[in-house]
Amino acid sequence: MASAIWKLKAGVNMDETTASEVAKIACALKSLSVYTSMVCEEENAETQQLKQIVDDGLEAMGKIFEW
């Protein structure tokens, strides 16, 4: 298991070291998501593009971990 807060989804096979590193990326993406949400109050094209990138990353992590 990657850590106490991350649980791999059924069928996802990953060694503990790799899962721990991927969990760090997932945590960073979650933090970036919160930041992006706050910045999105100033709607513009760059902000929307950043939000889409973050959302895509979170979607990918959602395929690996149960949140």
Backbone as CSV, one residue per row, in Angstrom:
resi,resn,N_x,N_y,N_z,CA_x,CA_y,CA_z,C_x,C_y,C_z
1,MET,0.837,-1.179,0.000,0.000,0.000,0.000,0.881,1.241,0.000
2,ALA,0.498,2.235,-0.764,1.310,3.436,-0.914,1.442,4.212,0.402
3,SER,0.369,4.401,1.091,0.370,5.062,2.386,-1.008,4.881,3.000
4,ALA,-1.163,5.363,4.204,-2.433,5.195,4.901,-3.587,5.901,4.192
5,ILE,-3.297,6.977,3.439,-4.384,7.717,2.798,-4.674,7.242,1.387
6,TRP,-3.827,6.393,0.822,-4.020,5.931,-0.548,-4.279,4.443,-0.550
7,LYS,-5.304,4.049,-1.244,-5.635,2.638,-1.382,-5.734,2.330,-2.871
8,LEU,-4.931,1.362,-3.329,-4.988,0.991,-4.743,-6.335,0.366,-5.063
9,LYS,-6.843,0.644,-6.238,-8.097,0.046,-6.683,-7.894,-1.439,-6.945
10,ALA,-8.970,-2.186,-6.855,-8.930,-3.617,-7.151,-8.427,-3.811,-8.569
11,GLY,-7.500,-4.733,-8.742,-6.967,-5.034,-10.055,-5.732,-4.231,-10.433
12,VAL,-5.384,-3.211,-9.631,-4.181,-2.426,-9.896,-3.023,-3.091,-9.166
13,ASN,-2.032,-3.505,-9.915,-0.854,-4.158,-9.340,0.336,-3.233,-9.469
14,MET,0.905,-2.870,-8.325,2.017,-1.936,-8.306,2.823,-2.223,-7.040
15,ASP,4.145,-2.268,-7.172,4.944,-2.503,-5.970,4.849,-1.287,-5.056
16,GLU,5.172,-1.489,-3.783,4.986,-0.448,-2.775,5.783,0.823,-3.075
17,THR,7.005,0.669,-3.549,7.843,1.833,-3.858,7.227,2.662,-4.980
18,THR,6.811,1.998,-6.048,6.197,2.710,-7.173,4.893,3.362,-6.734
19,ALA,4.070,2.632,-5.990,2.800,3.179,-5.520,3.032,4.417,-4.654
20,SER,4.065,4.395,-3.839,4.378,5.537,-2.996,4.741,6.756,-3.840
21,GLU,5.541,6.556,-4.880,5.928,7.661,-5.757,4.731,8.194,-6.543
22,VAL,3.891,7.307,-7.041,2.699,7.725,-7.779,1.748,8.467,-6.840
23,ALA,1.660,8.030,-5.589,0.812,8.709,-4.609,1.288,10.141,-4.380
24,LYS,2.596,10.367,-4.404,3.129,11.730,-4.263,2.656,12.608,-5.422
25,ILE,2.663,12.042,-6.627,2.189,12.778,-7.801,0.700,13.084,-7.644
26,ALA,-0.059,12.094,-7.189,-1.496,12.288,-6.998,-1.764,13.386,-5.978
27,CYS,-0.989,13.404,-4.908,-1.157,14.429,-3.881,-0.850,15.813,-4.456
28,ALA,0.200,15.901,-5.255,0.547,17.172,-5.892,-0.572,17.627,-6.819
29,LEU,-1.138,16.690,-7.574,-2.238,17.041,-8.469,-3.453,17.526,-7.694
30,LYS,-3.747,16.882,-6.564,-4.884,17.318,-5.748,-4.643,18.747,-5.258
31,SER,-3.420,19.035,-4.823,-3.088,20.383,-4.362,-3.210,21.386,-5.494
32,LEU,-2.702,21.015,-6.664,-2.795,21.887,-7.831,-4.247,22.109,-8.219
33,SER,-5.071,21.103,-8.035,-6.487,21.224,-8.342,-7.147,22.290,-7.464
34,VAL,-6.817,22.294,-6.190,-7.375,23.295,-5.276,-6.914,24.686,-5.697
35,TYR,-5.625,24.814,-5.992,-5.077,26.097,-6.443,-5.767,26.561,-7.721
36,THR,-5.899,25.635,-8.676,-6.524,25.969,-9.962,-7.960,26.433,-9.765
37,SER,-8.676,25.758,-8.884,-10.064,26.143,-8.619,-10.140,27.578,-8.106
38,MET,-9.202,27.945,-7.233,-9.193,29.306,-6.702,-8.847,30.314,-7.787
39,VAL,-7.899,29.973,-8.657,-7.473,30.875,-9.727,-8.564,31.021,-10.787
40,CYS,-9.361,29.974,-10.969,-10.387,29.989,-12.018,-11.451,31.050,-11.803
41,GLU,-11.446,31.674,-10.661,-12.383,32.767,-10.443,-12.107,33.901,-11.431
42,GLU,-10.873,33.968,-11.936,-10.494,34.956,-12.942,-10.508,34.257,-14.301
43,GLU,-11.684,33.946,-14.807,-11.850,33.172,-16.040,-11.039,33.751,-17.199
44,ASN,-10.151,32.923,-17.751,-9.457,33.266,-18.986,-8.974,31.966,-19.629
45,ALA,-8.494,32.046,-20.849,-8.132,30.852,-21.614,-7.011,30.068,-20.941
46,GLU,-5.961,30.739,-20.448,-4.846,30.041,-19.808,-5.309,29.301,-18.567
47,THR,-6.175,29.908,-17.797,-6.693,29.279,-16.592,-7.496,28.039,-16.947
48,GLN,-8.320,28.127,-17.962,-9.125,26.974,-18.375,-8.240,25.843,-18.879
49,GLN,-7.164,26.180,-19.592,-6.245,25.161,-20.084,-5.552,24.474,-18.908
50,LEU,-5.120,25.239,-17.910,-4.497,24.667,-16.719,-5.488,23.764,-15.992
51,LYS,-6.718,24.219,-15.861,-7.741,23.412,-15.194,-7.944,22.092,-15.927
52,GLN,-7.966,22.093,-17.245,-8.154,20.870,-18.022,-6.990,19.904,-17.816
53,ILE,-5.769,20.429,-17.783,-4.589,19.589,-17.553,-4.672,18.934,-16.174
54,VAL,-5.029,19.722,-15.169,-5.151,19.188,-13.810,-6.262,18.148,-13.754
55,ASP,-7.404,18.458,-14.345,-8.525,17.516,-14.345,-8.152,16.204,-15.032
56,ASP,-7.404,16.279,-16.128,-6.960,15.070,-16.821,-6.041,14.238,-15.932
57,GLY,-5.146,14.903,-15.216,-4.250,14.196,-14.295,-5.009,13.541,-13.161
58,LEU,-5.982,14.258,-12.612,-6.796,13.687,-11.541,-7.617,12.498,-12.032
59,GLU,-8.122,12.587,-13.241,-8.874,11.473,-13.815,-7.971,10.246,-13.956
60,ALA,-6.744,10.458,-14.395,-5.792,9.349,-14.532,-5.490,8.730,-13.169
61,MET,-5.297,9.560,-12.153,-5.029,9.032,-10.815,-6.251,8.282,-10.268
62,GLY,-7.442,8.742,-10.645,-8.672,8.077,-10.210,-8.800,6.670,-10.746
63,LYS,-8.084,6.381,-11.816,-8.099,5.033,-12.367,-7.176,4.085,-11.591
64,ILE,-6.316,4.664,-10.764,-5.351,3.866,-10.011,-5.732,3.762,-8.543
65,PHE,-6.151,4.876,-7.947,-6.413,4.922,-6.519,-7.889,5.115,-6.224
66,GLU,-8.321,4.617,-5.054,-9.646,4.935,-4.515,-9.458,6.164,-3.650
67,TRP,-10.271,7.195,-3.828,-10.140,8.397,-3.022,-11.221,8.432,-1.991
